[in-house]
Amino acid sequence: MNEHAKRWITGLIGTPLVIGFVLYSSNLLFALLIILLIQLSIKEFNRLVFTPEQYREKMVVVFFSLLLSVVIITENFILISLALQLIVFLSFIFFLLTIREGEIHLERLGKMVLGVFYLPFSLSFLVCLRTLPQGIKWVFLVLVIIFCGDTVAFYVGKLWGKHKLIPIVSPNKTVEGAIGYIIGCFLGGLVFYEITFQELSFSHLTILCIAGAILGQLGDLCESALKRAAGVKNAGSLFPGHGGILDRIDSLIFFVPFVFYYHYFFIDK
């Protein structure tokens, strides 16, 4: 079976599961499943950036990412700021206690801190979004905008892509695919708006689609840079035709917190 067929089969199986998961799970179950998703993505991240011998660093990232995920979904500013301070402080302490002669490399510390902040701090806001008024619609709006952008970009790039976007980071991404991503974000957002979310003003929708088109592609490119540095094509192999979890959610990483904060500052008034 070719990769294209695997991609479609995975999508046809996975889409109803995601819809059911967002629609029917309780807030607690939704939070637990998002935390599980984060931990699985952390496992892929650790495999990309750490060597097999750096198991202690991997465990630090796992523990602190779990702590940060749980604290963020409380939406308690004091707890969140305390967790951030503790994570930075304790990461430094761990770094100091594990330094070996001639091996004072800040890269190791940077990878640990990046792992904690890169995924848990962003993806935990999916739980916060779902607890908003009409939160289920907000979660679906985010998913529709991003996944429609991804899908259209993939096919536009395959069919008409000629001009490389940033070949040193991702040799397969093209300018034409990036334009397709923008079109896909707007098409997905407009369809969802017309079907079920017309209480959201059109100006807000437009801003969110623009943000999704920009931040979604930046998230994708940043994850591509991680894979490029690690010398691998995919972060994992959990989803046939799609790669790993990181390959599926990379476009959400920067967009999810943006939508939450946009709602807080401009809509929740």
C-alpha positions as CSV (number, residue, x, y, z in Angstrom):
1,M,0.0,0.0,0.0
2,N,1.4,3.4,-1.0
3,E,1.9,6.3,1.5
4,H,-1.0,8.3,-0.1
5,A,-3.5,5.5,0.5
6,K,-2.2,5.0,4.1
7,R,-2.7,8.8,4.7
8,W,-6.3,8.6,3.6
9,I,-7.1,5.5,5.6
10,T,-5.5,7.0,8.7
11,G,-7.5,10.2,8.2
12,L,-10.8,8.3,7.7
13,I,-10.3,6.3,10.9
14,G,-8.8,9.1,13.0
15,T,-11.3,11.9,12.1
16,P,-14.4,10.3,13.7
17,L,-12.3,9.5,16.8
18,V,-11.2,13.1,17.2
19,I,-14.7,14.4,16.6
20,G,-16.2,12.0,19.2
21,F,-13.4,12.8,21.6
22,V,-14.0,16.5,21.5
23,L,-17.8,16.3,21.5
24,Y,-18.5,13.7,24.1
25,S,-15.7,13.4,26.6
26,S,-16.1,15.2,30.0
27,N,-13.8,18.1,30.8
28,L,-11.8,15.8,33.1
29,L,-11.4,13.1,30.4
30,F,-10.6,15.6,27.8
31,A,-7.9,17.0,30.0
32,L,-6.4,13.6,30.8
33,L,-6.4,12.7,27.1
34,I,-4.6,15.9,26.1
35,I,-2.0,15.3,28.9
36,L,-1.5,11.8,27.4
37,L,-1.1,13.3,23.9
38,I,1.5,15.8,25.3
39,Q,3.4,13.0,27.0
40,L,3.4,10.9,23.8
41,S,4.7,13.9,21.9
42,I,7.3,14.5,24.5
43,K,8.5,11.0,24.0
44,E,9.1,11.8,20.3
45,F,10.7,15.1,21.1
46,N,13.1,13.4,23.5
47,R,14.0,10.8,20.9
48,L,14.8,13.7,18.4
49,V,17.0,15.8,20.6
50,F,18.6,13.5,23.2
51,T,21.0,10.6,22.8
52,P,20.0,7.2,24.2
53,E,22.5,7.7,27.0
54,Q,20.8,11.0,28.1
55,Y,18.0,9.1,29.9
56,R,18.1,11.4,33.0
57,E,17.5,14.5,30.8
58,K,14.6,12.7,29.2
59,M,13.0,11.9,32.6
60,V,13.4,15.6,33.7
61,V,11.5,16.7,30.6
62,V,8.8,14.1,31.1
63,F,8.3,15.1,34.8
64,F,8.4,18.8,34.3
65,S,6.2,18.7,31.2
66,L,3.6,16.7,33.2
67,L,3.8,19.2,36.1
68,L,3.3,22.2,33.7
69,S,0.4,20.6,31.8
70,V,-1.5,19.9,35.0
71,V,-0.9,23.4,36.4
72,I,-1.8,25.3,33.2
73,I,-5.2,23.6,32.9
74,T,-6.1,25.0,36.4
75,E,-5.8,28.5,34.8
76,N,-4.4,29.8,38.1
77,F,-1.8,32.5,37.3
78,I,0.0,32.1,40.6
79,L,0.3,28.4,40.2
80,I,1.5,28.7,36.6
81,S,4.1,31.4,37.5
82,L,5.3,29.3,40.4
83,A,5.6,26.2,38.2
84,L,7.6,28.2,35.6
85,Q,10.0,29.5,38.2
86,L,10.5,26.0,39.7
87,I,11.1,24.4,36.3
88,V,13.8,26.9,35.4
89,F,15.4,26.7,38.9
90,L,15.3,23.0,39.2
91,S,16.5,22.4,35.6
92,F,19.6,24.6,36.4
93,I,20.1,22.6,39.7
94,F,19.9,19.3,37.8
95,F,22.4,20.7,35.2
96,L,24.9,21.8,37.9
97,L,24.7,18.4,39.7
98,T,25.3,16.4,36.5
99,I,28.1,18.4,35.0
100,R,31.2,16.3,34.2
101,E,34.8,17.4,33.8
102,G,35.2,19.1,30.5
103,E,31.5,18.8,29.5
104,I,30.0,22.1,30.5
105,H,27.7,22.4,27.5
106,L,24.6,24.7,27.8
107,E,23.0,22.8,24.9
108,R,21.9,20.1,27.3
109,L,20.2,22.6,29.6
110,G,18.6,24.3,26.6
111,K,17.1,21.1,25.3
112,M,15.6,20.3,28.6
113,V,14.0,23.7,29.0
114,L,12.8,23.8,25.4
115,G,11.2,20.4,25.8
116,V,9.2,21.5,28.7
117,F,8.0,24.8,27.2
118,Y,7.7,23.9,23.6
119,L,4.9,21.3,23.8
120,P,3.1,21.3,27.3
121,F,2.9,25.1,27.6
122,S,1.2,25.3,24.2
123,L,-1.0,22.2,23.8
124,S,-2.4,22.4,27.4
125,F,-4.4,25.5,26.2
126,L,-6.6,23.1,24.2
127,V,-8.1,22.2,27.6
128,C,-8.5,25.8,28.5
129,L,-10.2,26.5,25.2
130,R,-12.7,23.7,25.8
131,T,-13.8,25.2,29.1
132,L,-14.7,28.6,27.5
133,P,-18.3,29.4,26.6
134,Q,-19.0,27.4,23.5
135,G,-15.6,25.8,24.1
136,I,-16.3,22.8,21.9
137,K,-16.8,25.1,18.9
138,W,-13.6,26.9,19.7
139,V,-11.6,23.6,19.7
140,F,-13.2,22.5,16.5
141,L,-12.5,25.9,14.8
142,V,-8.8,25.6,15.7
143,L,-8.7,22.0,14.4
144,V,-10.6,22.8,11.2
145,I,-8.5,25.8,10.3
146,I,-5.2,24.0,10.8
147,F,-6.1,20.6,9.4
148,C,-7.7,22.1,6.3
149,G,-4.6,24.3,5.8
150,D,-2.4,21.2,6.1
151,T,-4.4,19.1,3.7
152,V,-4.7,21.8,1.0
153,A,-1.0,22.6,1.3
154,F,-0.1,19.0,0.9
155,Y,-2.0,18.6,-2.4
156,V,-1.1,22.0,-3.8
157,G,2.5,21.3,-3.0
158,K,2.4,17.8,-4.6
159,L,0.6,19.0,-7.8
160,W,2.1,22.5,-8.4
161,G,5.0,23.0,-6.0
162,K,8.1,24.2,-7.8
163,H,9.7,26.9,-5.7
164,K,11.3,25.8,-2.5
165,L,10.2,27.6,0.7
166,I,13.1,27.0,3.1
167,P,15.0,24.0,1.6
168,I,17.6,24.0,4.3
169,V,14.9,23.3,6.9
170,S,12.4,21.3,4.9
171,P,13.3,20.4,1.3
172,N,9.8,19.3,0.4
173,K,7.9,22.5,1.4
174,T,7.2,24.9,-1.4
175,V,6.0,28.5,-1.8
176,E,3.0,27.1,-3.7
177,G,2.2,24.8,-0.8
178,A,2.4,27.7,1.6
179,I,-0.1,29.6,-0.5
180,G,-2.3,26.5,-0.5
181,Y,-2.0,26.5,3.3
182,I,-3.4,30.0,3.5
183,I,-6.3,29.1,1.1
184,G,-7.0,25.9,3.1
185,C,-7.2,27.8,6.4
186,F,-9.7,30.3,5.0
187,L,-11.8,27.7,3.3
188,G,-12.0,25.6,6.4
189,G,-12.7,28.5,8.7
190,L,-15.4,29.9,6.4
191,V,-17.2,26.5,6.0
192,F,-17.1,26.0,9.8
193,Y,-18.4,29.5,10.3
194,E,-21.3,29.1,7.9
195,I,-22.3,25.8,9.3
196,T,-22.1,26.2,13.0
197,F,-20.4,29.3,14.4
198,Q,-22.0,32.4,13.0
199,E,-22.2,34.0,16.4
200,L,-18.5,34.7,16.0
201,S,-18.1,38.0,14.0
202,F,-16.6,37.7,10.6
203,S,-13.8,40.1,11.4
204,H,-12.7,37.8,14.3
205,L,-12.9,34.8,12.0
206,T,-10.7,36.6,9.4
207,I,-8.0,37.4,12.0
208,L,-8.0,33.9,13.3
209,C,-7.7,32.4,9.8
210,I,-4.8,34.7,9.1
211,A,-3.1,33.8,12.4
212,G,-3.7,30.1,11.7
213,A,-2.1,30.4,8.2
214,I,1.0,32.1,9.7
215,L,1.4,30.3,13.0
216,G,0.4,26.9,11.7
217,Q,3.2,27.0,9.1
218,L,5.7,28.4,11.5
219,G,4.9,25.5,13.9
220,D,5.4,23.0,11.0
221,L,8.7,24.6,10.0
222,C,10.0,24.6,13.6
223,E,9.3,20.9,14.0
224,S,10.9,20.3,10.6
225,A,14.0,22.0,11.9
226,L,14.1,19.6,14.9
227,K,13.8,16.6,12.5
228,R,16.4,18.1,10.2
229,A,18.8,18.5,13.1
230,A,18.1,14.9,14.2
231,G,18.5,13.6,10.6
232,V,15.1,11.9,10.4
233,K,12.1,12.3,8.0
234,N,9.4,11.8,10.6
235,A,9.2,12.3,14.4
236,G,7.6,8.9,14.8
237,S,5.5,6.2,13.0
238,L,2.3,6.0,15.0
239,F,0.1,7.2,12.1
240,P,0.7,5.4,8.8
241,G,1.2,7.9,6.0
242,H,1.4,10.8,8.5
243,G,4.4,10.0,10.7
244,G,4.3,10.5,14.5
245,I,2.2,12.6,16.8
246,L,4.5,15.6,16.4
247,D,4.1,15.4,12.7
248,R,0.3,15.7,13.1
249,I,0.1,18.4,15.8
250,D,3.1,20.6,14.9
251,S,0.9,23.2,13.3
252,L,-1.2,23.5,16.4
253,I,1.6,24.3,18.8
254,F,1.7,28.1,18.3
255,F,-1.8,28.6,17.1
256,V,-3.7,27.1,20.1
257,P,-2.3,29.5,22.7
258,F,-2.8,32.4,20.3
259,V,-6.5,31.6,20.0
260,F,-6.9,31.3,23.8
261,Y,-5.3,34.7,24.4
262,Y,-7.1,36.3,21.5
263,H,-10.4,35.2,23.0
264,Y,-9.3,36.5,26.4
265,F,-8.2,39.9,25.2
266,F,-10.7,40.6,22.3
267,I,-13.7,38.4,22.6
268,D,-14.3,37.7,26.3
269,K,-15.4,41.3,27.0
